[in-house]
Each structure stands twice: as structure tokens, then as C-alpha cells.
Amino acid sequence: MGINRNYIKRIASQLVHELYEMASADPQIMVTNWVAYAYNLICKESSAFMPYKCGGIDGFLSGDSKALIHEIEKIIGDKMELRLLTAWHELHWERSQRPEYEETYQRYIRMRSLELPNFTLSA
């Protein structure tokens, strides 16, 4: 079975949009790389259509994870929301490593899941 691009695009686009809406209200949540967990959920939701092994996407990418992310990005296309989410993650992760911001980010770093309107991302 080949990749069902329309199905994956529909799921991925909705998920990225919902994550963007949540993060734009509070960008500090992106100290956790929720984009990586979104990719993992997209893989699980569309596993029948993907020739890649799902799981193990936790911000450290190798093998099938890199191929999967590349394929998802090709399918959903150039999304400003995705680029902003990634930039917010990089900014807030870097800030969270500074002693003066440690307390600010602790509650976000401790989050084990993120409830979106139609999806739940789990760390």
C-alpha cells in the first residue's frame, strides 16, 4: 500500500494548526518540542499509509524518524505555522537553559501531555 498523501495532509495540517493556536496563546509551552510529538502522533494515526516504523521520535532523530519527518514535511508543504513552532521551541529551549529562567519554565518542562481540541500529544 502506498502513502495516502491526502489523509496524512489532512491530519498533519489540522494537528499543526491546533498546536500553533495553543502555542500562539502561550509560546513558552514550546520549551518542550511538541512538534516532535506531533510527528509521532501523525505517524501513529496514519501508520497504515506510511512505510516507516513509528515511535521513538523524541527530538533525537535517526533512521526512519528522519525519513518520516521529511515525508510529512513534503506532504504538508511549506507551513508558516510549523516554522514558527520550531523557532519557538528553539528560542524557549535555549532560554530555559539559563539559570535566571529556570523557575519560569519548570511547569512547562514538567508537562507530560498537551490537550488540543482534537488531539492529545504525550511526552
C-alpha atoms as one frame of an Amber mdcrd trajectory, in Angstrom:
protein
   0.000   0.000   0.000   1.352   3.435  -0.905   1.315   6.611   1.095  -2.131
   8.214   1.235  -0.973  11.799   0.987  -4.428  13.361   1.279  -5.173  11.553
   4.541  -1.805  12.439   6.047  -2.045  16.044   4.865  -5.490  16.425   6.447
  -4.353  15.036   9.818  -0.992  16.826   9.817  -2.430  20.185   8.775  -5.134
  20.074  11.435  -2.701  18.976  14.137  -0.100  21.622  13.272  -2.810  24.294
  13.195  -4.200  23.272  16.600  -0.711  23.198  18.117   0.027  26.605  16.610
  -3.202  28.073  18.019  -2.351  26.790  21.510   1.281  27.912  21.345   0.471
  31.345  19.972  -1.531  31.993  23.159   1.423  30.854  25.313   4.633  30.312
  23.306   6.543  29.151  26.405   4.828  25.749  26.113   7.139  25.151  23.166
  10.096  24.709  25.541   9.091  21.068  25.053   9.443  20.035  21.430   5.745
  19.332  20.886   6.386  19.293  17.137   8.319  16.032  17.556   5.397  14.534
  19.481   3.024  15.796  16.795   5.082  13.958  14.153   4.900  10.805  16.250
   1.111  11.124  16.517   0.806  11.735  12.768   2.792   8.560  12.191   0.580
   6.558  14.548  -2.630   7.987  13.062  -1.524   7.159   9.531   0.562   4.036
  10.167  -1.354   2.017   7.582  -0.227   4.513   4.953   3.387   5.062   5.996
   6.309   2.803   5.087   8.164   3.869   8.264   8.335   2.458  11.760   6.512
   4.732  14.201   7.722   5.577  17.672  10.851   6.845  19.245  10.523  10.381
  17.954  11.555  12.434  20.953  13.578  15.230  19.458  16.548  12.962  18.686
  16.162  11.842  15.094  17.704   8.978  13.211  16.834   6.427  10.568  13.108
   6.053   9.963  12.335   9.117  12.090  14.255  11.422   9.752  12.675   9.805
   6.699   9.219  10.095   8.262   9.626  13.776   9.112  10.970  14.514   5.655
   7.960  12.749   4.106   5.448  14.553   6.354   7.042  17.921   5.581   6.856
  17.170   1.849   3.187  16.244   2.217   2.036  19.223   4.272   4.205  21.639
   2.327   5.679  24.918   3.447   3.687  25.844   6.544   4.485  29.091   8.294
   2.862  27.674  11.433   5.300  24.755  11.504   8.300  27.039  11.041   7.106
  29.299  13.868   6.527  26.350  16.213  10.051  25.128  15.542  11.501  28.617
  16.090   9.546  29.000  19.350  10.871  25.653  20.555  14.467  26.644  19.814
  14.062  30.052  21.481  12.352  28.784  24.615  14.597  25.741  24.995  17.672
  27.959  24.815  16.184  30.382  27.348  15.183  27.581  29.695  18.827  26.580
  29.993  19.745  29.903  31.611  19.620  29.979  35.423  17.546  33.168  35.517
  14.726  31.460  33.541  14.796  28.071  35.261  11.813  28.761  37.504   9.793
  30.289  34.662   9.981  27.138  32.547   9.702  24.429  35.218   5.927  23.990
  34.939   6.176  23.707  31.151   9.032  21.224  31.264   7.066  19.038  33.691
   4.090  18.789  31.307   3.664  15.173  30.194   0.829  15.821  27.740  -0.779
  18.620  25.824  -4.530  18.609  25.180  -5.521  20.134  21.859  -9.137  20.353
  20.634  -8.945  17.114  18.582  -5.632  15.548  19.623  -3.583  14.757  22.704
   0.191  14.932  22.463   2.061  12.822  25.005   5.665  13.169  26.064
